[in-house]
Structure formats: structure tokens, C-alpha cells
Amino acid sequence: MNGRKWAVGGMAGALVLLCAAGRAPAQKTDANTPAATVNGEVITKGELDALLKKAGPLPVQLPEAQRKQQQQMALNALIEAMLLRQFLEKNAPPIDEKAINTHMAGLAAQLRQQGRSLSDFCREMNRSEAQIRADIAAIHRWYAYAEKHLTEQDLEKCYQENKDLFDQVRVRVSEIVMRVPTQAEPSERELARQRLQELRNKIVANQITFEEAARQFSQSPTKDQGGDLDWLPHLKGGLLPLPDDIVELAFKMQPGQVSDVLTSEFGLYLIKVTQRDPGRPSEYAKVKQEVRDLCVEEMKMSILNQQRKTADIRILLP
């Protein structure tokens, strides 16, 4: 997505991640309590709560372990946003003020359609108008940086490496998940692995179907659908409800095949590919903009991985 063509709605949503801002209630006494620091810059508890709030209410009360996991994922998004902003401040050129003015005007126009003003928006986001301008500049700087550093060779390589995605190849996947706390003892994790292995043995021996096993034993919300995750495209970068390495495996499996026990930071998994859609051949010239979008996202993930190696990140939550 070219930064100059960003819709105001998408831009406003991106502000939350790029600038670690949110709709934190000003009256909360712990809103300014540090949740983390990134190279000395503070992410507050109020900003974290705001991002969690923007995700919407959950249909059920989460167990404490899963609540903390969700909180950690939100905090990680804010940390990555701050890392990227710090990188841009050092490596990307400033943006023409006219472009920022255009976006500010567009944002104000959209807010008026919603019966809100720019001042209302600033209060909701707990940021000044000057900070909102800086946030918009950061978004523009990111896309300007990405476009400057992407070559035609990069785009063609990205296309070939992600041919399944652009050909719209899909797999339909079901899962069985056993949650294991990250701080669990190795013996506890091994016991959970053995239990899941025993369940797999029963599935492949046709003593129980994968779907029934998911309904009885899975600790994922998909258990009520027999573990069905529906159709998945070949996406990476944490954009799917499965870890990237498990997604990669799913696209190598045949319909009806059940995986071995798989381990991730989110727990232990069994997956089954129930269907495969071969898609249709794509043409590079026709999907070039989508290829560029993916390249930009992969560039961002690469930068963040490098920044994390040298960043001083301190998690201050209990």
C-alpha cells in the first residue's frame, strides 16, 4: 500500500500501532504507570489498556493465563511500533508538510462525518494535535523509506517466494491446542506433549475422529467447531491464527493428514488439513501492487528483528 494513497480510516487505525496511542480514560490512576520501556522511552499501562480495549470485548471471560498472553501480545505490538518509529527517526528523511496537512484535513473531514471533531479525537487518543501530526509523518516516512529501498529484483524475488499466496492457494485446517504456560517446568510441558501424542495415536488409529477429539480436549475457542479454522491463505508474519512455522507445515501437508505434535510459544498443537484449494495461476504484472505490499511488510519485520537484537527493552508488568 503506497503511503500517499492511504485512506484516512486506515491511517487512523495505524496510529494506534505506530505511535502507541489509545483511548485510555484520563481518570485512571495507573494510566501513566510504565508497562515497558524501549531504549528509555516509556509505554504506559494506559496505552496498553487502550489497545486492548480497541480489540473489543471478549465473548467469554479468559482464564488468567490466556488474559496475560493477550496482554503480552498487545504489549509486543506497542513495542514493535516504538522500535519502528525510533528506526525511522534515525534513517528516514522528513516528509513534506503539505502531505501531512492533506492527511490532517482528511482525518478531520472523516471525523466530522462521525459527529466528532479533531479535538475529540485527540482527547480520545490522549495525544495533542502536534503529536497526531508527528504520528502521520511517521507513517508517511515509513512508506517513503520502504519505496526507496525496494528494487524490482526484490519484488520479483518476493513474488516467486510467495507464489502460493498470489495464486490464491488455500488450505482448510483444523486444530487441537493444549495451552502450556511459558513459565511451565520442562516436566509439565513433556507431560502435556505425551498426552497430545496419545490423542494423536487414537486419531490415526480411527478410535476417535479429529473433530470429536477437538471438541473434547482442545483448549482453543475453535473446539466448538471441531477445531475448524476455515480456509487459510499462505500468509506469514503472524497474520493468521496459527504460528508461521505451523502455517508453512500446513501447506506441505495433504488433505486428511494429521501432523505430529507441534510446539510453539502459544502451546502444543495437532493440525489436520481437511481440504486444499489449488487456486489459479497469477501473473506478476497484474499482482505487482500486492507483491509490493507484501515486500513492505516483510521489510518491516526484518527491520524489527534487527532492532530487537540491539534494543534495550524492559518489561515492567508483573
C-alpha positions as CSV (number, residue, x, y, z in Angstrom):
1,M,0.0,0.0,0.0
2,N,1.5,3.3,-1.1
3,G,1.7,5.8,1.8
4,R,0.4,8.6,-0.4
5,K,-2.8,6.7,-1.1
6,W,-3.6,5.7,2.5
7,A,-7.3,6.1,3.3
8,V,-7.9,8.2,6.3
9,G,-9.7,5.3,8.1
10,G,-6.7,3.0,7.6
11,M,-4.4,5.8,8.7
12,A,-6.3,6.4,11.9
13,G,-6.2,2.8,12.7
14,A,-2.5,2.6,12.1
15,L,-1.9,5.4,14.5
16,V,-2.6,3.1,17.4
17,L,0.3,0.8,16.4
18,L,2.7,3.3,15.1
19,C,2.5,5.7,18.0
20,A,1.4,3.6,20.9
21,A,-1.7,5.7,21.4
22,G,-5.1,4.7,22.5
23,R,-8.4,5.7,24.2
24,A,-7.2,5.3,27.7
25,P,-9.5,7.0,30.2
26,A,-7.7,10.0,31.7
27,Q,-9.1,9.4,35.2
28,K,-7.5,6.0,35.7
29,T,-4.9,6.4,38.4
30,D,-2.5,3.9,36.9
31,A,-2.7,5.1,33.3
32,N,0.8,6.6,33.5
33,T,2.3,3.6,35.2
34,P,5.1,2.3,32.9
35,A,4.3,-1.1,31.3
36,A,7.6,-1.2,29.4
37,T,10.5,0.9,28.2
38,V,12.1,0.8,24.8
39,N,15.6,2.4,24.7
40,G,14.5,4.6,27.6
41,E,11.1,5.6,26.1
42,V,8.1,4.6,28.1
43,I,5.0,2.7,27.1
44,T,2.3,3.3,29.7
45,K,-0.2,1.0,31.2
46,G,-2.9,3.4,29.9
47,E,-1.7,2.9,26.3
48,L,-1.7,-0.9,26.8
49,D,-5.2,-0.9,28.2
50,A,-6.3,1.3,25.3
51,L,-5.0,-1.0,22.7
52,L,-6.7,-4.0,24.4
53,K,-9.9,-2.0,24.6
54,K,-9.8,-1.3,20.8
55,A,-9.8,-5.0,20.2
56,G,-13.3,-5.1,21.5
57,P,-14.9,-7.1,24.4
58,L,-14.4,-10.8,24.5
59,P,-17.4,-13.1,24.3
60,V,-16.2,-15.1,27.4
61,Q,-14.0,-14.4,30.4
62,L,-10.5,-15.6,29.7
63,P,-8.5,-17.7,32.1
64,E,-5.8,-15.7,33.8
65,A,-3.0,-17.4,31.8
66,Q,-4.7,-16.5,28.5
67,R,-5.5,-13.0,29.7
68,K,-1.8,-12.4,30.3
69,Q,-1.0,-13.9,27.0
70,Q,-3.3,-11.5,25.2
71,Q,-1.8,-8.6,27.2
72,Q,1.7,-9.7,26.2
73,M,0.7,-9.8,22.5
74,A,-0.7,-6.3,22.8
75,L,2.4,-5.0,24.6
76,N,4.5,-6.6,21.9
77,A,2.6,-4.7,19.2
78,L,3.3,-1.4,21.1
79,I,7.0,-2.3,21.5
80,E,7.3,-3.0,17.8
81,A,5.6,0.3,17.0
82,M,8.0,2.2,19.1
83,L,11.0,0.3,17.7
84,L,9.9,1.2,14.1
85,R,9.3,4.8,15.0
86,Q,12.8,5.1,16.6
87,F,14.3,3.5,13.5
88,L,12.6,6.0,11.2
89,E,13.7,8.9,13.2
90,K,17.3,7.9,12.5
91,N,17.0,6.6,9.0
92,A,14.2,8.2,7.1
93,P,14.0,11.7,5.7
94,P,11.4,14.2,6.8
95,I,8.1,14.4,4.9
96,D,6.8,17.5,3.1
97,E,4.4,19.4,5.4
98,K,1.9,19.7,2.6
99,A,1.3,15.9,2.6
100,I,0.8,16.0,6.4
101,N,-1.6,18.9,6.1
102,T,-3.6,17.0,3.5
103,H,-3.9,14.0,5.7
104,M,-4.8,16.1,8.7
105,A,-7.6,17.7,6.7
106,G,-8.8,14.3,5.5
107,L,-8.8,13.0,9.1
108,A,-10.8,16.0,10.3
109,A,-13.3,15.5,7.4
110,Q,-13.9,11.9,8.3
111,L,-14.3,12.7,12.0
112,R,-16.9,15.3,11.1
113,Q,-18.9,12.7,9.3
114,Q,-18.9,10.7,12.5
115,G,-20.1,13.7,14.5
116,R,-16.7,14.2,16.1
117,S,-14.0,16.8,15.9
118,L,-10.2,16.6,15.8
119,S,-10.2,17.9,19.4
120,D,-12.4,15.0,20.4
121,F,-10.1,12.6,18.6
122,C,-7.1,14.0,20.4
123,R,-8.8,13.6,23.7
124,E,-9.8,10.0,22.9
125,M,-6.2,9.2,21.9
126,N,-4.7,11.0,24.8
127,R,-2.5,12.9,22.3
128,S,-2.1,16.5,21.3
129,E,-2.7,17.7,17.7
130,A,1.1,18.1,17.3
131,Q,1.6,14.5,18.3
132,I,-1.1,13.4,15.9
133,R,0.8,15.3,13.1
134,A,4.0,13.5,14.2
135,D,2.3,10.2,14.0
136,I,1.1,10.8,10.5
137,A,4.5,12.0,9.5
138,A,5.9,8.7,10.8
139,I,3.5,6.7,8.7
140,H,4.5,8.6,5.6
141,R,8.2,8.3,6.4
142,W,7.8,4.5,6.7
143,Y,6.3,4.1,3.2
144,A,8.8,6.6,1.7
145,Y,11.7,4.6,3.3
146,A,10.3,1.3,2.0
147,E,9.8,2.5,-1.5
148,K,13.3,3.9,-1.7
149,H,14.8,0.6,-0.6
150,L,12.7,-1.8,-2.6
151,T,14.1,-2.8,-6.1
152,E,12.4,-4.5,-9.0
153,Q,14.6,-7.5,-8.2
154,D,13.3,-7.5,-4.6
155,L,9.7,-7.6,-5.9
156,E,10.3,-10.4,-8.3
157,K,12.0,-12.5,-5.7
158,C,9.2,-11.9,-3.2
159,Y,6.7,-12.9,-5.9
160,Q,8.4,-16.2,-6.6
161,E,8.9,-17.0,-2.8
162,N,5.2,-16.4,-2.2
163,K,3.7,-17.9,-5.4
164,D,1.1,-19.9,-3.4
165,L,-0.3,-16.7,-1.9
166,F,-0.6,-14.8,-5.2
167,D,-2.0,-17.9,-6.9
168,Q,-4.6,-17.9,-4.1
169,V,-3.8,-21.4,-3.0
170,R,-5.6,-22.2,0.3
171,V,-5.8,-25.0,2.8
172,R,-8.6,-25.7,5.2
173,V,-7.1,-26.5,8.6
174,S,-8.4,-27.9,11.9
175,E,-6.5,-27.7,15.2
176,I,-6.3,-29.2,18.6
177,V,-4.5,-26.9,21.1
178,M,-3.1,-27.6,24.6
179,R,-2.1,-24.4,26.3
180,V,1.2,-24.7,28.3
181,P,2.3,-21.6,30.2
182,T,5.6,-20.2,29.0
183,Q,7.0,-20.5,32.6
184,A,6.0,-24.1,32.9
185,E,8.6,-26.6,34.1
186,P,10.0,-28.9,31.3
187,S,8.4,-31.9,33.0
188,E,5.0,-30.2,32.8
189,R,5.5,-29.4,29.1
190,E,6.6,-33.0,28.4
191,L,3.6,-34.4,30.2
192,A,1.3,-32.3,28.0
193,R,3.2,-33.4,24.9
194,Q,2.8,-37.1,25.9
195,R,-1.0,-36.6,26.4
196,L,-1.3,-34.9,23.0
197,Q,0.7,-37.7,21.4
198,E,-1.6,-40.3,22.9
199,L,-4.5,-38.4,21.5
200,R,-2.9,-38.3,18.0
201,N,-2.3,-42.1,18.2
202,K,-6.0,-42.6,18.8
203,I,-6.9,-40.3,15.9
204,V,-4.7,-42.1,13.4
205,A,-5.9,-45.4,14.7
206,N,-9.5,-44.3,14.0
207,Q,-10.5,-44.7,17.6
208,I,-11.7,-41.1,17.6
209,T,-12.2,-38.5,14.9
210,F,-10.1,-35.4,14.9
211,E,-13.2,-33.3,15.1
212,E,-14.5,-35.1,18.2
213,A,-11.1,-35.0,19.8
214,A,-11.0,-31.2,19.3
215,R,-14.4,-30.8,20.9
216,Q,-13.4,-32.9,23.9
217,F,-9.8,-31.9,24.5
218,S,-8.8,-28.7,22.7
219,Q,-8.2,-25.5,24.7
220,S,-8.8,-23.2,21.7
221,P,-12.1,-21.4,21.0
222,T,-12.3,-23.4,17.8
223,K,-13.2,-26.5,19.8
224,D,-16.9,-25.8,19.3
225,Q,-16.4,-26.1,15.6
226,G,-14.4,-29.4,15.9
227,G,-11.2,-27.4,15.6
228,D,-12.0,-25.9,12.2
229,L,-10.1,-22.7,11.4
230,D,-11.7,-22.4,8.0
231,W,-9.7,-21.6,4.8
232,L,-6.3,-20.1,5.3
233,P,-4.2,-18.3,2.7
234,H,-0.4,-18.7,2.6
235,L,0.4,-15.7,4.7
236,K,3.3,-15.1,7.1
237,G,4.2,-12.5,9.7
238,G,1.7,-13.6,12.4
239,L,-1.3,-12.6,10.3
240,L,-3.1,-15.9,10.7
241,P,-4.4,-17.7,13.8
242,L,-1.6,-20.2,13.7
243,P,2.2,-19.6,14.2
244,D,4.1,-19.1,10.9
245,D,6.0,-22.3,11.1
246,I,2.8,-24.3,11.6
247,V,1.2,-22.5,8.6
248,E,4.2,-23.4,6.5
249,L,3.8,-27.1,7.5
250,A,0.1,-27.0,6.7
251,F,0.8,-26.0,3.1
252,K,3.1,-29.0,2.8
253,M,0.5,-31.5,4.1
254,Q,-2.0,-33.4,2.1
255,P,-5.8,-33.4,2.8
256,G,-6.6,-35.9,5.6
257,Q,-3.1,-35.8,7.0
258,V,-2.6,-35.2,10.8
259,S,0.6,-33.6,11.9
260,D,2.9,-34.7,14.7
261,V,2.7,-32.8,18.0
262,L,3.9,-29.3,17.2
263,T,5.4,-26.8,19.7
264,S,5.1,-23.1,19.8
265,E,5.2,-20.3,22.3
266,F,1.4,-20.4,22.5
267,G,1.2,-24.1,23.4
268,L,1.2,-27.6,21.8
269,Y,-0.7,-28.3,18.5
270,L,-2.1,-31.0,16.4
271,I,-3.3,-29.9,13.0
272,K,-5.2,-31.6,10.2
273,V,-5.6,-30.4,6.7
274,T,-9.1,-31.2,5.6
275,Q,-9.2,-29.6,2.1
276,R,-6.8,-27.9,-0.3
277,D,-7.8,-25.3,-3.0
278,P,-5.1,-25.1,-5.7
279,G,-6.2,-21.6,-6.7
280,R,-5.3,-20.3,-10.1
281,P,-2.1,-19.1,-11.7
282,S,-1.3,-15.5,-11.2
283,E,0.6,-13.0,-13.5
284,Y,3.3,-10.9,-11.9
285,A,2.3,-7.7,-13.7
286,K,-1.3,-8.0,-12.5
287,V,-0.5,-8.6,-8.8
288,K,2.6,-6.3,-8.6
289,Q,1.0,-3.8,-6.2
290,E,0.0,-6.7,-3.9
291,V,3.6,-8.0,-4.2
292,R,4.9,-4.6,-3.2
293,D,2.6,-4.5,-0.1
294,L,3.9,-7.9,1.0
295,C,7.5,-6.8,0.4
296,V,6.9,-3.7,2.6
297,E,5.5,-5.9,5.4
298,E,8.4,-8.3,5.2
299,M,10.9,-5.4,5.2
300,K,9.2,-4.1,8.3
301,M,9.5,-7.5,10.0
302,S,13.2,-7.7,9.1
303,I,13.9,-4.3,10.4
304,L,12.1,-5.1,13.7
305,N,14.0,-8.3,14.1
306,Q,17.3,-6.4,13.7
307,Q,16.2,-3.6,16.0
308,R,15.3,-6.1,18.8
309,K,18.8,-7.5,18.8
310,T,20.3,-4.3,20.0
311,A,17.3,-2.5,21.7
312,D,17.1,-2.1,25.5
313,I,13.6,-3.5,26.1
314,R,12.4,-3.7,29.6
315,I,9.0,-5.3,30.5
316,L,7.7,-3.8,33.7
317,L,4.4,-5.5,34.1
318,P,4.1,-8.0,37.0
